[in-house]
Amino acid sequence: MSVKFSKYGYWLRRSDQGVRVGLTPQHVAQLGSVVFAEPPPVGKTVRRGDAHGILETTKAVTDLTMPVSGVITVVNAEISYDPARISDDPTGFGWLFEIEPSEREELFELLDAPVGS
């Protein structure tokens, strides 16, 4: 799976633990600098479109809207200690979490380019 994008402003890429998820640079620019991050906990079952976790930025507090349904398998612990990683390197070290998708058809509904590009 090459990099795909959700309508919620996330990028998704296949990883060892399922699918790695992070914010697109375009979404980060809209949100502002991230000052606090609370991703969903490992083991949490989530549904696409539901809010699990939060980001606090210099502009607002926003929910993390799940881009696909599944189980959270890994969270990036580094963003809890250094949330600026999300703003500084959203497609690299600032990734948010990994998910094992439960609804494979949702992966086919992802976009080939970020919204607003």
Contacts in CASP RR format, 6 or more apart in sequence:
PFRMAT RR
TARGET T0000
AUTHOR 0000-0000-0000
METHOD contacts of the structure
MODEL  1
MSVKFSKYGYWLRRSDQGVRVGLTPQHVAQLGSVVFAEPPPVGKTVRRGD
AHGILETTKAVTDLTMPVSGVITVVNAEISYDPARISDDPTGFGWLFEIE
PSEREELFELLDAPVGS
1 12 0 8 1.000
1 13 0 8 1.000
1 14 0 8 1.000
1 19 0 8 1.000
1 107 0 8 1.000
2 13 0 8 1.000
3 11 0 8 1.000
3 12 0 8 1.000
3 13 0 8 1.000
4 11 0 8 1.000
4 12 0 8 1.000
4 13 0 8 1.000
4 107 0 8 1.000
4 110 0 8 1.000
4 111 0 8 1.000
4 112 0 8 1.000
5 11 0 8 1.000
5 12 0 8 1.000
5 24 0 8 1.000
5 110 0 8 1.000
5 111 0 8 1.000
5 112 0 8 1.000
5 113 0 8 1.000
5 114 0 8 1.000
5 115 0 8 1.000
6 12 0 8 1.000
6 67 0 8 1.000
6 68 0 8 1.000
6 110 0 8 1.000
6 111 0 8 1.000
7 111 0 8 1.000
7 115 0 8 1.000
8 49 0 8 1.000
8 65 0 8 1.000
8 66 0 8 1.000
8 67 0 8 1.000
9 23 0 8 1.000
9 24 0 8 1.000
9 26 0 8 1.000
9 27 0 8 1.000
9 67 0 8 1.000
9 114 0 8 1.000
9 115 0 8 1.000
10 21 0 8 1.000
10 22 0 8 1.000
10 23 0 8 1.000
10 24 0 8 1.000
10 27 0 8 1.000
10 67 0 8 1.000
10 96 0 8 1.000
11 21 0 8 1.000
11 22 0 8 1.000
11 23 0 8 1.000
11 24 0 8 1.000
11 90 0 8 1.000
11 91 0 8 1.000
11 114 0 8 1.000
12 19 0 8 1.000
12 20 0 8 1.000
12 21 0 8 1.000
12 22 0 8 1.000
12 67 0 8 1.000
12 68 0 8 1.000
12 107 0 8 1.000
12 110 0 8 1.000
13 19 0 8 1.000
13 20 0 8 1.000
14 20 0 8 1.000
15 98 0 8 1.000
17 73 0 8 1.000
17 74 0 8 1.000
17 98 0 8 1.000
17 100 0 8 1.000
18 73 0 8 1.000
18 98 0 8 1.000
18 99 0 8 1.000
18 100 0 8 1.000
18 101 0 8 1.000
19 68 0 8 1.000
19 98 0 8 1.000
19 99 0 8 1.000
19 100 0 8 1.000
19 101 0 8 1.000
19 107 0 8 1.000
20 95 0 8 1.000
20 97 0 8 1.000
20 98 0 8 1.000
21 67 0 8 1.000
21 95 0 8 1.000
21 96 0 8 1.000
21 97 0 8 1.000
21 98 0 8 1.000
21 99 0 8 1.000
22 86 0 8 1.000
22 90 0 8 1.000
22 91 0 8 1.000
22 94 0 8 1.000
22 95 0 8 1.000
22 96 0 8 1.000
22 97 0 8 1.000
23 31 0 8 1.000
23 86 0 8 1.000
23 90 0 8 1.000
23 96 0 8 1.000
24 90 0 8 1.000
24 91 0 8 1.000
24 114 0 8 1.000
24 115 0 8 1.000
25 90 0 8 1.000
25 91 0 8 1.000
25 114 0 8 1.000
26 114 0 8 1.000
26 115 0 8 1.000
26 116 0 8 1.000
26 117 0 8 1.000
27 90 0 8 1.000
27 114 0 8 1.000
28 34 0 8 1.000
28 86 0 8 1.000
28 87 0 8 1.000
28 90 0 8 1.000
31 55 0 8 1.000
31 57 0 8 1.000
31 59 0 8 1.000
31 60 0 8 1.000
31 62 0 8 1.000
32 57 0 8 1.000
32 58 0 8 1.000
32 59 0 8 1.000
32 87 0 8 1.000
33 57 0 8 1.000
33 58 0 8 1.000
33 84 0 8 1.000
33 87 0 8 1.000
34 55 0 8 1.000
34 56 0 8 1.000
34 57 0 8 1.000
34 79 0 8 1.000
34 83 0 8 1.000
34 84 0 8 1.000
34 86 0 8 1.000
34 87 0 8 1.000
35 56 0 8 1.000
35 57 0 8 1.000
35 58 0 8 1.000
35 83 0 8 1.000
35 84 0 8 1.000
36 54 0 8 1.000
36 55 0 8 1.000
36 56 0 8 1.000
36 83 0 8 1.000
37 54 0 8 1.000
37 55 0 8 1.000
37 56 0 8 1.000
37 79 0 8 1.000
37 80 0 8 1.000
37 83 0 8 1.000
37 86 0 8 1.000
37 96 0 8 1.000
38 53 0 8 1.000
38 54 0 8 1.000
38 55 0 8 1.000
38 80 0 8 1.000
39 53 0 8 1.000
39 64 0 8 1.000
39 72 0 8 1.000
39 75 0 8 1.000
39 76 0 8 1.000
39 79 0 8 1.000
39 80 0 8 1.000
39 96 0 8 1.000
39 97 0 8 1.000
40 46 0 8 1.000
40 52 0 8 1.000
40 53 0 8 1.000
40 64 0 8 1.000
40 66 0 8 1.000
40 72 0 8 1.000
40 75 0 8 1.000
40 97 0 8 1.000
41 72 0 8 1.000
41 75 0 8 1.000
42 72 0 8 1.000
42 73 0 8 1.000
42 74 0 8 1.000
42 75 0 8 1.000
43 71 0 8 1.000
43 72 0 8 1.000
43 73 0 8 1.000
44 52 0 8 1.000
44 71 0 8 1.000
44 72 0 8 1.000
45 70 0 8 1.000
45 71 0 8 1.000
45 102 0 8 1.000
46 52 0 8 1.000
46 66 0 8 1.000
46 69 0 8 1.000
46 70 0 8 1.000
46 71 0 8 1.000
46 72 0 8 1.000
46 99 0 8 1.000
47 66 0 8 1.000
47 69 0 8 1.000
47 70 0 8 1.000
48 66 0 8 1.000
48 67 0 8 1.000
48 68 0 8 1.000
48 69 0 8 1.000
48 103 0 8 1.000
48 106 0 8 1.000
49 65 0 8 1.000
49 66 0 8 1.000
49 67 0 8 1.000
50 65 0 8 1.000
50 66 0 8 1.000
51 63 0 8 1.000
51 64 0 8 1.000
51 65 0 8 1.000
51 66 0 8 1.000
52 63 0 8 1.000
52 64 0 8 1.000
52 66 0 8 1.000
52 72 0 8 1.000
53 63 0 8 1.000
53 64 0 8 1.000
54 61 0 8 1.000
54 62 0 8 1.000
54 63 0 8 1.000
54 64 0 8 1.000
55 61 0 8 1.000
55 62 0 8 1.000
55 64 0 8 1.000
55 83 0 8 1.000
55 86 0 8 1.000
56 62 0 8 1.000
56 83 0 8 1.000
57 87 0 8 1.000
64 96 0 8 1.000
66 99 0 8 1.000
67 110 0 8 1.000
68 99 0 8 1.000
68 101 0 8 1.000
68 103 0 8 1.000
68 106 0 8 1.000
68 107 0 8 1.000
68 110 0 8 1.000
69 101 0 8 1.000
69 102 0 8 1.000
69 103 0 8 1.000
69 106 0 8 1.000
70 99 0 8 1.000
70 100 0 8 1.000
70 101 0 8 1.000
70 102 0 8 1.000
70 103 0 8 1.000
71 99 0 8 1.000
71 100 0 8 1.000
71 102 0 8 1.000
72 97 0 8 1.000
72 98 0 8 1.000
72 99 0 8 1.000
73 98 0 8 1.000
73 99 0 8 1.000
73 100 0 8 1.000
74 97 0 8 1.000
74 98 0 8 1.000
75 96 0 8 1.000
75 97 0 8 1.000
75 98 0 8 1.000
76 85 0 8 1.000
76 94 0 8 1.000
76 95 0 8 1.000
76 96 0 8 1.000
76 97 0 8 1.000
78 85 0 8 1.000
78 93 0 8 1.000
78 94 0 8 1.000
79 85 0 8 1.000
79 86 0 8 1.000
79 94 0 8 1.000
79 96 0 8 1.000
85 93 0 8 1.000
85 94 0 8 1.000
86 94 0 8 1.000
86 96 0 8 1.000
88 94 0 8 1.000
101 107 0 8 1.000
END
